[in-house]
Amino acid sequence: MEQHFLVFKEVAETKNITLSAKKLHMSQPSISLQIQNLENQYGARFFDRTNKGVTLTKEGEIFYTHVRSVLDILMNAKEQISALSKGRRGLIYLGATLTIGEYILPNILAYLL
């Protein structure tokens, strides 16, 4: 499904199926088929096709906004997973009262590390 979204996003941004196919190293019929499958799946036409290229329909504009969000979320997830697998960790700032910070918190942190 992510591949379909990437194809849709590229076509929406280039406004040209042939140019998108070249950028994605795919055939033009493959791009057209993936767009057609998305349109069938969602029951809407996303592009108006002309000899000069394609333009987003109103449905396509709505879908484009959501596709960008989904792809951003997936990219963020990949980056976080990659960072975790490489052993990178983020910073955590904790605040505690003197007694808790001195006697309880070190035991909890030792358990977490």
MOPAC internal coordinates of N, CA, C and O (Angstrom, degrees):
PM7 1SCF
backbone

  N    0.0000 0     0.00 0     0.00 0    0    0    0
  C    1.4583 1     0.00 0     0.00 0    1    0    0
  C    1.5317 1   110.22 1     0.00 0    2    1    0
  O    1.2310 1   120.72 1   142.89 1    3    2    1
  N    1.3246 1   116.24 1   -37.11 1    3    2    1
  C    1.4628 1   118.83 1  -179.70 1    5    3    2
  C    1.5300 1   110.65 1   -60.19 1    6    5    3
  O    1.2310 1   120.36 1   142.45 1    7    6    5
  N    1.3244 1   116.92 1   -37.55 1    7    6    5
  C    1.4672 1   121.55 1   178.81 1    9    7    6
  C    1.5311 1   110.58 1   -60.85 1   10    9    7
  O    1.2310 1   120.49 1   137.79 1   11   10    9
  N    1.3155 1   116.66 1   -42.21 1   11   10    9
  C    1.4709 1   120.58 1   178.70 1   13   11   10
  C    1.5312 1   110.32 1   -61.78 1   14   13   11
  O    1.2310 1   120.86 1   138.43 1   15   14   13
  N    1.3328 1   115.97 1   -41.57 1   15   14   13
  C    1.4596 1   120.23 1   179.70 1   17   15   14
  C    1.5272 1   110.95 1   -65.60 1   18   17   15
  O    1.2310 1   120.35 1   138.94 1   19   18   17
  N    1.3343 1   116.94 1   -41.06 1   19   18   17
  C    1.4600 1   120.31 1   178.33 1   21   19   18
  C    1.5282 1   111.19 1   -62.86 1   22   21   19
  O    1.2310 1   120.89 1   138.56 1   23   22   21
  N    1.3209 1   115.91 1   -41.44 1   23   22   21
  C    1.4610 1   120.70 1   178.12 1   25   23   22
  C    1.5291 1   109.92 1   -64.00 1   26   25   23
  O    1.2310 1   120.45 1   132.72 1   27   26   25
  N    1.3166 1   116.75 1   -47.28 1   27   26   25
  C    1.4683 1   121.06 1   179.62 1   29   27   26
  C    1.5298 1   110.49 1   -57.82 1   30   29   27
  O    1.2310 1   120.48 1   132.58 1   31   30   29
  N    1.3278 1   116.68 1   -47.42 1   31   30   29
  C    1.4653 1   121.69 1  -178.40 1   33   31   30
  C    1.5256 1   110.87 1   -60.84 1   34   33   31
  O    1.2310 1   120.24 1   136.24 1   35   34   33
  N    1.3101 1   117.16 1   -43.76 1   35   34   33
  C    1.4648 1   121.04 1  -179.40 1   37   35   34
  C    1.5346 1   111.08 1   -63.94 1   38   37   35
  O    1.2310 1   120.49 1   135.70 1   39   38   37
  N    1.3171 1   116.66 1   -44.30 1   39   38   37
  C    1.4709 1   120.19 1   179.32 1   41   39   38
  C    1.5300 1   109.96 1   -64.56 1   42   41   39
  O    1.2310 1   120.31 1   138.90 1   43   42   41
  N    1.3195 1   117.01 1   -41.10 1   43   42   41
  C    1.4640 1   120.69 1   179.79 1   45   43   42
  C    1.5279 1   110.86 1   -63.27 1   46   45   43
  O    1.2310 1   120.30 1   143.04 1   47   46   45
  N    1.3220 1   117.02 1   -36.96 1   47   46   45
  C    1.4621 1   120.38 1  -177.18 1   49   47   46
  C    1.5274 1   112.72 1   -80.76 1   50   49   47
  O    1.2310 1   119.88 1   143.43 1   51   50   49
  N    1.3201 1   117.83 1   -36.57 1   51   50   49
  C    1.4714 1   120.00 1  -179.62 1   53   51   50
  C    1.5204 1   112.07 1   -86.50 1   54   53   51
  O    1.2310 1   120.82 1   157.56 1   55   54   53
  N    1.3313 1   116.04 1   -22.44 1   55   54   53
  C    1.4681 1   122.80 1  -177.97 1   57   55   54
  C    1.5236 1   111.69 1    60.01 1   58   57   55
  O    1.2310 1   121.44 1  -150.96 1   59   58   57
  N    1.3458 1   114.85 1    29.04 1   59   58   57
  C    1.4549 1   119.59 1  -177.93 1   61   59   58
  C    1.5244 1   108.63 1  -154.65 1   62   61   59
  O    1.2310 1   120.26 1   -59.81 1   63   62   61
  N    1.3188 1   117.11 1   120.19 1   63   62   61
  C    1.4652 1   121.44 1  -177.30 1   65   63   62
  C    1.5278 1   111.03 1   -69.07 1   66   65   63
  O    1.2310 1   120.09 1   138.98 1   67   66   65
  N    1.3284 1   117.43 1   -41.02 1   67   66   65
  C    1.4607 1   120.40 1  -179.03 1   69   67   66
  C    1.5235 1   111.39 1   -64.92 1   70   69   67
  O    1.2310 1   120.34 1   135.88 1   71   70   69
  N    1.3239 1   116.96 1   -44.12 1   71   70   69
  C    1.4661 1   121.21 1   178.28 1   73   71   70
  C    1.5233 1   110.60 1   -63.92 1   74   73   71
  O    1.2310 1   120.26 1   139.36 1   75   74   73
  N    1.3274 1   117.11 1   -40.64 1   75   74   73
  C    1.4627 1   121.46 1   177.63 1   77   75   74
  C    1.5219 1   110.45 1   -62.20 1   78   77   75
  O    1.2310 1   120.67 1   138.81 1   79   78   77
  N    1.3160 1   116.33 1   -41.19 1   79   78   77
  C    1.4643 1   120.44 1   179.36 1   81   79   78
  C    1.5227 1   110.64 1   -61.01 1   82   81   79
  O    1.2310 1   120.52 1   137.68 1   83   82   81
  N    1.3313 1   116.62 1   -42.32 1   83   82   81
  C    1.4668 1   120.04 1   178.21 1   85   83   82
  C    1.5234 1   111.06 1   -64.24 1   86   85   83
  O    1.2310 1   120.17 1   135.02 1   87   86   85
  N    1.3287 1   117.27 1   -44.98 1   87   86   85
  C    1.4680 1   121.02 1  -178.94 1   89   87   86
  C    1.5266 1   111.90 1   -63.58 1   90   89   87
  O    1.2310 1   120.61 1   142.94 1   91   90   89
  N    1.3269 1   116.43 1   -37.06 1   91   90   89
  C    1.4629 1   121.09 1  -177.57 1   93   91   90
  C    1.5282 1   112.93 1   -90.79 1   94   93   91
  O    1.2310 1   120.75 1   179.84 1   95   94   93
  N    1.3483 1   116.16 1    -0.16 1   95   94   93
  C    1.4724 1   121.42 1  -178.89 1   97   95   94
  C    1.5251 1   110.85 1    57.09 1   98   97   95
  O    1.2310 1   121.76 1  -132.08 1   99   98   97
  N    1.3218 1   114.23 1    47.92 1   99   98   97
  C    1.4543 1   121.71 1   178.90 1  101   99   98
  C    1.5251 1   108.07 1  -130.28 1  102  101   99
  O    1.2310 1   120.88 1   -12.54 1  103  102  101
  N    1.3112 1   115.92 1   167.46 1  103  102  101
  C    1.4623 1   119.31 1   176.26 1  105  103  102
  C    1.5263 1   109.69 1   -83.53 1  106  105  103
  O    1.2310 1   121.04 1   -26.40 1  107  106  105
  N    1.3174 1   115.61 1   153.60 1  107  106  105
  C    1.4611 1   120.53 1   178.85 1  109  107  106
  C    1.5220 1   111.56 1   -62.51 1  110  109  107
  O    1.2310 1   118.81 1   137.92 1  111  110  109
  N    1.3433 1   119.88 1   -42.08 1  111  110  109
  C    1.4682 1   118.78 1   177.49 1  113  111  110
  C    1.5338 1   112.83 1   -62.50 1  114  113  111
  O    1.2310 1   120.30 1   146.65 1  115  114  113
  N    1.3246 1   117.03 1   -33.35 1  115  114  113
  C    1.4651 1   120.37 1   178.24 1  117  115  114
  C    1.5244 1   111.20 1   -65.90 1  118  117  115
  O    1.2310 1   120.87 1   138.34 1  119  118  117
  N    1.3197 1   115.95 1   -41.66 1  119  118  117
  C    1.4740 1   120.50 1   177.29 1  121  119  118
  C    1.5284 1   109.59 1   -63.04 1  122  121  119
  O    1.2310 1   120.70 1   132.56 1  123  122  121
  N    1.3100 1   116.27 1   -47.44 1  123  122  121
  C    1.4670 1   120.65 1  -179.41 1  125  123  122
  C    1.5237 1   111.19 1   -60.05 1  126  125  123
  O    1.2310 1   120.63 1   138.89 1  127  126  125
  N    1.3217 1   116.41 1   -41.11 1  127  126  125
  C    1.4607 1   120.80 1  -179.98 1  129  127  126
  C    1.5283 1   111.27 1   -65.47 1  130  129  127
  O    1.2310 1   120.27 1   138.79 1  131  130  129
  N    1.3190 1   117.08 1   -41.21 1  131  130  129
  C    1.4599 1   119.48 1   179.32 1  133  131  130
  C    1.5284 1   111.28 1   -65.82 1  134  133  131
  O    1.2310 1   120.63 1   139.76 1  135  134  133
  N    1.3216 1   116.41 1   -40.24 1  135  134  133
  C    1.4728 1   119.86 1   176.84 1  137  135  134
  C    1.5240 1   109.84 1   -63.51 1  138  137  135
  O    1.2310 1   120.64 1   135.64 1  139  138  137
  N    1.3208 1   116.38 1   -44.36 1  139  138  137
  C    1.4595 1   121.11 1   179.29 1  141  139  138
  C    1.5280 1   111.10 1   -61.56 1  142  141  139
  O    1.2310 1   120.17 1   138.87 1  143  142  141
  N    1.3314 1   117.28 1   -41.13 1  143  142  141
  C    1.4660 1   120.91 1   177.52 1  145  143  142
  C    1.5229 1   111.39 1   -62.70 1  146  145  143
  O    1.2310 1   120.27 1   138.07 1  147  146  145
  N    1.3330 1   117.08 1   -41.93 1  147  146  145
  C    1.4681 1   120.06 1   176.94 1  149  147  146
  C    1.5240 1   110.87 1   -62.43 1  150  149  147
  O    1.2310 1   120.80 1   135.52 1  151  150  149
  N    1.3205 1   116.08 1   -44.48 1  151  150  149
  C    1.4650 1   119.80 1  -179.61 1  153  151  150
  C    1.5312 1   110.77 1   -62.84 1  154  153  151
  O    1.2310 1   120.42 1   139.85 1  155  154  153
  N    1.3153 1   116.79 1   -40.15 1  155  154  153
  C    1.4688 1   120.02 1   177.31 1  157  155  154
  C    1.5207 1   111.26 1   -66.70 1  158  157  155
  O    1.2310 1   120.48 1   138.59 1  159  158  157
  N    1.3172 1   116.69 1   -41.41 1  159  158  157
  C    1.4641 1   120.82 1  -178.42 1  161  159  158
  C    1.5307 1   111.58 1   -63.36 1  162  161  159
  O    1.2310 1   120.53 1   141.08 1  163  162  161
  N    1.3315 1   116.60 1   -38.92 1  163  162  161
  C    1.4616 1   120.19 1  -177.29 1  165  163  162
  C    1.5300 1   112.74 1   -96.39 1  166  165  163
  O    1.2310 1   120.57 1   175.31 1  167  166  165
  N    1.3092 1   116.51 1    -4.69 1  167  166  165
  C    1.4581 1   119.99 1   175.85 1  169  167  166
  C    1.5103 1   114.06 1    67.22 1  170  169  167
  O    1.2310 1   120.56 1  -146.56 1  171  170  169
  N    1.3226 1   116.53 1    33.44 1  171  170  169
  C    1.4591 1   120.45 1  -179.86 1  173  171  170
  C    1.5230 1   109.30 1  -147.32 1  174  173  171
  O    1.2310 1   120.77 1   -26.61 1  175  174  173
  N    1.3103 1   116.14 1   153.39 1  175  174  173
  C    1.4568 1   120.47 1   174.28 1  177  175  174
  C    1.5250 1   107.37 1   -92.34 1  178  177  175
  O    1.2310 1   119.98 1   -56.38 1  179  178  177
  N    1.3174 1   117.64 1   123.62 1  179  178  177
  C    1.4605 1   122.02 1  -175.95 1  181  179  178
  C    1.5194 1   113.33 1   -94.32 1  182  181  179
  O    1.2310 1   120.26 1   157.68 1  183  182  181
  N    1.3386 1   117.10 1   -22.32 1  183  182  181
  C    1.4599 1   120.78 1  -177.04 1  185  183  182
  C    1.5164 1   111.49 1  -130.07 1  186  185  183
  O    1.2310 1   121.21 1   -37.59 1  187  186  185
  N    1.3336 1   115.29 1   142.41 1  187  186  185
  C    1.4559 1   121.66 1   166.01 1  189  187  186
  C    1.5191 1   105.42 1   -95.30 1  190  189  187
  O    1.2310 1   120.71 1   -55.25 1  191  190  189
  N    1.3255 1   116.24 1   124.75 1  191  190  189
  C    1.4610 1   120.99 1  -175.78 1  193  191  190
  C    1.5240 1   110.14 1  -102.39 1  194  193  191
  O    1.2310 1   121.13 1   -47.24 1  195  194  193
  N    1.3310 1   115.44 1   132.76 1  195  194  193
  C    1.4620 1   121.79 1   175.18 1  197  195  194
  C    1.5279 1   107.83 1  -134.84 1  198  197  195
  O    1.2310 1   120.87 1    -2.80 1  199  198  197
  N    1.3236 1   115.93 1   177.20 1  199  198  197
  C    1.4675 1   120.25 1   176.94 1  201  199  198
  C    1.5276 1   111.74 1   -66.51 1  202  201  199
  O    1.2310 1   120.45 1   155.20 1  203  202  201
  N    1.3297 1   116.75 1   -24.80 1  203  202  201
  C    1.4605 1   121.35 1  -177.58 1  205  203  202
  C    1.5205 1   112.99 1   -87.43 1  206  205  203
  O    1.2310 1   119.88 1   171.56 1  207  206  205
  N    1.3262 1   117.83 1    -8.44 1  207  206  205
  C    1.4577 1   120.98 1  -178.92 1  209  207  206
  C    1.5116 1   111.06 1   140.93 1  210  209  207
  O    1.2310 1   121.34 1    25.04 1  211  210  209
  N    1.3061 1   115.03 1  -154.96 1  211  210  209
  C    1.4621 1   120.52 1  -178.88 1  213  211  210
  C    1.5275 1   109.65 1  -127.46 1  214  213  211
  O    1.2310 1   121.22 1   -28.64 1  215  214  213
  N    1.3165 1   115.28 1   151.36 1  215  214  213
  C    1.4624 1   121.37 1   173.99 1  217  215  214
  C    1.5175 1   108.13 1  -132.06 1  218  217  215
  O    1.2310 1   121.07 1   -30.70 1  219  218  217
  N    1.3015 1   115.55 1   149.30 1  219  218  217
  C    1.4606 1   120.59 1   179.74 1  221  219  218
  C    1.5215 1   111.40 1   -71.06 1  222  221  219
  O    1.2310 1   120.97 1   -41.54 1  223  222  221
  N    1.3188 1   115.74 1   138.46 1  223  222  221
  C    1.4577 1   121.29 1   170.23 1  225  223  222
  C    1.5256 1   107.21 1   -80.87 1  226  225  223
  O    1.2310 1   119.96 1    -2.89 1  227  226  225
  N    1.3103 1   117.68 1   177.11 1  227  226  225
  C    1.4654 1   120.16 1   176.46 1  229  227  226
  C    1.5329 1   110.24 1   -61.25 1  230  229  227
  O    1.2310 1   120.92 1   139.43 1  231  230  229
  N    1.3408 1   115.85 1   -40.57 1  231  230  229
  C    1.4605 1   119.90 1   176.75 1  233  231  230
  C    1.5279 1   110.73 1   -63.75 1  234  233  231
  O    1.2310 1   121.32 1   141.44 1  235  234  233
  N    1.3260 1   115.08 1   -38.56 1  235  234  233
  C    1.4583 1   120.84 1   178.88 1  237  235  234
  C    1.5158 1   112.24 1   -64.93 1  238  237  235
  O    1.2310 1   120.34 1   142.25 1  239  238  237
  N    1.3141 1   116.96 1   -37.75 1  239  238  237
  C    1.4703 1   120.86 1   178.31 1  241  239  238
  C    1.5239 1   110.51 1   -64.45 1  242  241  239
  O    1.2310 1   120.64 1   136.88 1  243  242  241
  N    1.3236 1   116.38 1   -43.12 1  243  242  241
  C    1.4674 1   120.56 1   177.57 1  245  243  242
  C    1.5271 1   109.87 1   -62.55 1  246  245  243
  O    1.2310 1   120.95 1   133.26 1  247  246  245
  N    1.3316 1   115.79 1   -46.74 1  247  246  245
  C    1.4539 1   120.54 1  -179.30 1  249  247  246
  C    1.5277 1   111.09 1   -63.19 1  250  249  247
  O    1.2310 1   120.26 1   139.98 1  251  250  249
  N    1.3258 1   117.10 1   -40.02 1  251  250  249
  C    1.4657 1   122.05 1   179.58 1  253  251  250
  C    1.5320 1   110.86 1   -59.26 1  254  253  251
  O    1.2310 1   120.41 1   136.49 1  255  254  253
  N    1.3211 1   116.83 1   -43.51 1  255  254  253
  C    1.4681 1   121.10 1   178.66 1  257  255  254
  C    1.5242 1   110.54 1   -58.89 1  258  257  255
  O    1.2310 1   120.75 1   135.59 1  259  258  257
  N    1.3129 1   116.18 1   -44.41 1  259  258  257
  C    1.4646 1   120.18 1  -179.05 1  261  259  258
  C    1.5292 1   111.94 1   -71.89 1  262  261  259
  O    1.2310 1   120.33 1   142.32 1  263  262  261
  N    1.3174 1   116.97 1   -37.68 1  263  262  261
  C    1.4715 1   120.30 1   178.61 1  265  263  262
  C    1.5217 1   110.13 1   -62.40 1  266  265  263
  O    1.2310 1   120.26 1   136.96 1  267  266  265
  N    1.3275 1   117.11 1   -43.04 1  267  266  265
  C    1.4689 1   119.72 1   177.75 1  269  267  266
  C    1.5238 1   110.85 1   -60.10 1  270  269  267
  O    1.2310 1   120.25 1   137.63 1  271  270  269
  N    1.3246 1   117.14 1   -42.37 1  271  270  269
  C    1.4653 1   120.78 1   179.06 1  273  271  270
  C    1.5225 1   111.46 1   -63.28 1  274  273  271
  O    1.2310 1   120.76 1   134.60 1  275  274  273
  N    1.3218 1   116.15 1   -45.40 1  275  274  273
  C    1.4680 1   120.82 1  -179.71 1  277  275  274
  C    1.5167 1   110.40 1   -62.42 1  278  277  275
  O    1.2310 1   120.08 1   134.92 1  279  278  277
  N    1.3263 1   117.46 1   -45.08 1  279  278  277
  C    1.4656 1   120.24 1  -179.70 1  281  279  278
  C    1.5233 1   111.67 1   -65.74 1  282  281  279
  O    1.2310 1   120.17 1   143.57 1  283  282  281
  N    1.3359 1   117.27 1   -36.43 1  283  282  281
  C    1.4684 1   120.48 1   175.73 1  285  283  282
  C    1.5234 1   110.82 1   -63.74 1  286  285  283
  O    1.2310 1   120.40 1   137.79 1  287  286  285
  N    1.3258 1   116.84 1   -42.21 1  287  286  285
  C    1.4702 1   121.06 1   178.97 1  289  287  286
  C    1.5228 1   110.40 1   -64.09 1  290  289  287
  O    1.2310 1   120.42 1   136.40 1  291  290  289
  N    1.3220 1   116.81 1   -43.60 1  291  290  289
  C    1.4671 1   120.27 1   179.30 1  293  291  290
  C    1.5222 1   111.46 1   -64.66 1  294  293  291
  O    1.2310 1   120.02 1   140.69 1  295  294  293
  N    1.3376 1   117.57 1   -39.31 1  295  294  293
  C    1.4681 1   121.08 1   178.19 1  297  295  294
  C    1.5195 1   110.20 1   -65.18 1  298  297  295
  O    1.2310 1   120.43 1   138.55 1  299  298  297
  N    1.3128 1   116.78 1   -41.45 1  299  298  297
  C    1.4638 1   121.50 1   177.92 1  301  299  298
  C    1.5263 1   110.17 1   -62.02 1  302  301  299
  O    1.2310 1   120.34 1   136.62 1  303  302  301
  N    1.3170 1   116.95 1   -43.38 1  303  302  301
  C    1.4678 1   121.17 1   178.87 1  305  303  302
  C    1.5249 1   110.55 1   -62.10 1  306  305  303
  O    1.2310 1   120.42 1   136.80 1  307  306  305
  N    1.3309 1   116.80 1   -43.20 1  307  306  305
  C    1.4715 1   120.27 1   178.65 1  309  307  306
  C    1.5230 1   110.93 1   -61.44 1  310  309  307
  O    1.2310 1   120.48 1   137.03 1  311  310  309
  N    1.3223 1   116.69 1   -42.97 1  311  310  309
  C    1.4642 1   120.85 1   179.54 1  313  311  310
  C    1.5219 1   111.14 1   -63.98 1  314  313  311
  O    1.2310 1   120.20 1   137.37 1  315  314  313
  N    1.3205 1   117.22 1   -42.63 1  315  314  313
  C    1.4614 1   120.38 1   179.48 1  317  315  314
  C    1.5232 1   111.58 1   -65.54 1  318  317  315
  O    1.2310 1   120.79 1   138.26 1  319  318  317
  N    1.3209 1   116.09 1   -41.74 1  319  318  317
  C    1.4616 1   120.11 1   178.83 1  321  319  318
  C    1.5165 1   110.32 1   -65.80 1  322  321  319
  O    1.2310 1   120.70 1   138.34 1  323  322  321
  N    1.3226 1   116.26 1   -41.66 1  323  322  321
  C    1.4606 1   120.81 1   178.16 1  325  323  322
  C    1.5260 1   110.66 1   -62.36 1  326  325  323
  O    1.2310 1   120.62 1   135.79 1  327  326  325
  N    1.3261 1   116.42 1   -44.21 1  327  326  325
  C    1.4642 1   120.21 1   179.37 1  329  327  326
  C    1.5245 1   111.03 1   -63.00 1  330  329  327
  O    1.2310 1   120.67 1   140.00 1  331  330  329
  N    1.3098 1   116.33 1   -40.00 1  331  330  329
  C    1.4576 1   120.69 1   179.69 1  333  331  330
  C    1.5209 1   110.71 1   -66.69 1  334  333  331
  O    1.2310 1   120.37 1   138.44 1  335  334  333
  N    1.3196 1   116.91 1   -41.56 1  335  334  333
  C    1.4614 1   119.75 1  -178.65 1  337  335  334
  C    1.5242 1   111.80 1   -70.33 1  338  337  335
  O    1.2310 1   120.20 1   157.45 1  339  338  337
  N    1.3267 1   117.22 1   -22.55 1  339  338  337
  C    1.4612 1   121.16 1   177.40 1  341  339  338
  C    1.5207 1   111.68 1   -88.71 1  342  341  339
  O    1.2310 1   120.72 1  -178.94 1  343  342  341
  N    1.3055 1   116.22 1     1.06 1  343  342  341
  C    1.4613 1   120.09 1   176.87 1  345  343  342
  C    1.5125 1   114.80 1    81.21 1  346  345  343
  O    1.2310 1   120.15 1  -170.47 1  347  346  345
  N    1.3247 1   117.32 1     9.53 1  347  346  345
  C    1.4625 1   118.94 1   177.10 1  349  347  346
  C    1.5188 1   108.96 1   -76.48 1  350  349  347
  O    1.2310 1   121.55 1   -37.66 1  351  350  349
  N    1.2792 1   114.65 1   142.34 1  351  350  349
  C    1.4626 1   119.40 1  -179.85 1  353  351  350
  C    1.5142 1   109.50 1  -129.77 1  354  353  351
  O    1.2310 1   121.25 1   -26.49 1  355  354  353
  N    1.3076 1   115.21 1   153.51 1  355  354  353
  C    1.4528 1   120.62 1   177.45 1  357  355  354
  C    1.5174 1   110.92 1   -90.43 1  358  357  355
  O    1.2310 1   120.89 1    -8.51 1  359  358  357
  N    1.2916 1   115.90 1   171.49 1  359  358  357
  C    1.4528 1   121.90 1   178.38 1  361  359  358
  C    1.5221 1   110.00 1   -90.23 1  362  361  359
  O    1.2310 1   121.04 1   -39.00 1  363  362  361
  N    1.3071 1   115.61 1   141.00 1  363  362  361
  C    1.4513 1   121.67 1   175.00 1  365  363  362
  C    1.5197 1   107.31 1  -123.89 1  366  365  363
  O    1.2310 1   120.93 1   -51.96 1  367  366  365
  N    1.3092 1   115.83 1   128.04 1  367  366  365
  C    1.4573 1   120.87 1   177.47 1  369  367  366
  C    1.5252 1   108.51 1  -104.12 1  370  369  367
  O    1.2310 1   120.68 1   -54.40 1  371  370  369
  N    1.3145 1   116.31 1   125.60 1  371  370  369
  C    1.4567 1   121.10 1  -179.66 1  373  371  370
  C    1.5161 1   110.03 1  -118.80 1  374  373  371
  O    1.2310 1   121.62 1   -33.54 1  375  374  373
  N    1.2917 1   114.50 1   146.46 1  375  374  373
  C    1.4488 1   120.27 1   174.03 1  377  375  374
  C    1.5194 1   108.56 1  -126.08 1  378  377  375
  O    1.2310 1   120.50 1   -40.43 1  379  378  377
  N    1.3082 1   116.66 1   139.57 1  379  378  377
  C    1.4620 1   120.24 1  -179.47 1  381  379  378
  C    1.5184 1   109.19 1  -153.69 1  382  381  379
  O    1.2310 1   121.70 1   -20.88 1  383  382  381
  N    1.3073 1   114.35 1   159.12 1  383  382  381
  C    1.4557 1   118.65 1   174.55 1  385  383  382
  C    1.5256 1   108.89 1   -69.68 1  386  385  383
  O    1.2310 1   120.32 1   -14.61 1  387  386  385
  N    1.2925 1   117.00 1   165.39 1  387  386  385
  C    1.4582 1   121.55 1  -176.10 1  389  387  386
  C    1.5256 1   112.40 1   -57.43 1  390  389  387
  O    1.2310 1   119.64 1   132.83 1  391  390  389
  N    1.3054 1   118.29 1   -47.17 1  391  390  389
  C    1.4675 1   121.08 1  -177.53 1  393  391  390
  C    1.5178 1   111.54 1   -65.19 1  394  393  391
  O    1.2310 1   120.66 1   131.91 1  395  394  393
  N    1.3301 1   116.35 1   -48.09 1  395  394  393
  C    1.4637 1   120.06 1   179.41 1  397  395  394
  C    1.5198 1   110.18 1   -64.57 1  398  397  395
  O    1.2310 1   120.20 1   135.45 1  399  398  397
  N    1.3385 1   117.21 1   -44.55 1  399  398  397
  C    1.4513 1   121.62 1  -179.60 1  401  399  398
  C    1.5195 1   113.00 1   -64.06 1  402  401  399
  O    1.2310 1   120.07 1   151.52 1  403  402  401
  N    1.3082 1   117.47 1   -28.48 1  403  402  401
  C    1.4638 1   120.57 1  -176.99 1  405  403  402
  C    1.5244 1   112.86 1   -90.93 1  406  405  403
  O    1.2310 1   119.74 1   144.78 1  407  406  405
  N    1.3314 1   118.10 1   -35.22 1  407  406  405
  C    1.4526 1   119.77 1  -172.18 1  409  407  406
  C    1.5389 1   114.72 1  -110.64 1  410  409  407
  O    1.2310 1   119.89 1   143.82 1  411  410  409
  N    1.2895 1   117.81 1   -36.18 1  411  410  409
  C    1.4689 1   120.13 1  -173.37 1  413  411  410
  C    1.5225 1   112.10 1   -97.94 1  414  413  411
  O    1.2310 1   120.06 1   132.20 1  415  414  413
  N    1.3112 1   117.49 1   -47.80 1  415  414  413
  C    1.4534 1   122.24 1  -175.33 1  417  415  414
  C    1.5311 1   114.15 1   -58.01 1  418  417  415
  O    1.2310 1   118.75 1   138.68 1  419  418  417
  N    1.3490 1   119.98 1   -41.32 1  419  418  417
  C    1.4668 1   118.41 1   179.19 1  421  419  418
  C    1.5342 1   113.08 1   -59.77 1  422  421  419
  O    1.2310 1   119.51 1   143.37 1  423  422  421
  N    1.3157 1   118.53 1   -36.63 1  423  422  421
  C    1.4626 1   121.03 1   178.35 1  425  423  422
  C    1.5241 1   111.40 1   -67.56 1  426  425  423
  O    1.2310 1   120.57 1   139.45 1  427  426  425
  N    1.3169 1   116.51 1   -40.55 1  427  426  425
  C    1.4672 1   120.30 1   179.08 1  429  427  426
  C    1.5271 1   109.91 1   -65.76 1  430  429  427
  O    1.2310 1   120.32 1   134.87 1  431  430  429
  N    1.3417 1   116.99 1   -45.13 1  431  430  429
  C    1.4635 1   120.63 1  -179.57 1  433  431  430
  C    1.5212 1   111.33 1   -65.31 1  434  433  431
  O    1.2310 1   119.95 1   141.90 1  435  434  433
  N    1.3124 1   117.70 1   -38.10 1  435  434  433
  C    1.4635 1   120.23 1   178.10 1  437  435  434
  C    1.5155 1   110.37 1   -62.82 1  438  437  435
  O    1.2310 1   120.14 1   143.59 1  439  438  437
  N    1.3004 1   117.33 1   -36.41 1  439  438  437
  C    1.4605 1   121.84 1   178.23 1  441  439  438
  C    1.5166 1   110.61 1   -67.11 1  442  441  439
  O    1.2310 1   119.70 1   140.83 1  443  442  441
  N    1.3256 1   118.18 1   -39.17 1  443  442  441
  C    1.4612 1   122.71 1  -178.12 1  445  443  442
  C    1.5219 1   113.19 1   -72.53 1  446  445  443
  O    1.2310 1   120.43 1   149.97 1  447  446  445
  N    1.3214 1   116.78 1   -30.03 1  447  446  445
  C    1.4612 1   119.45 1  -178.23 1  449  447  446
  C    1.4908 1   109.00 1   -83.40 1  450  449  447
  O    1.2310 1   120.10 1   180.00 1  451  450  449

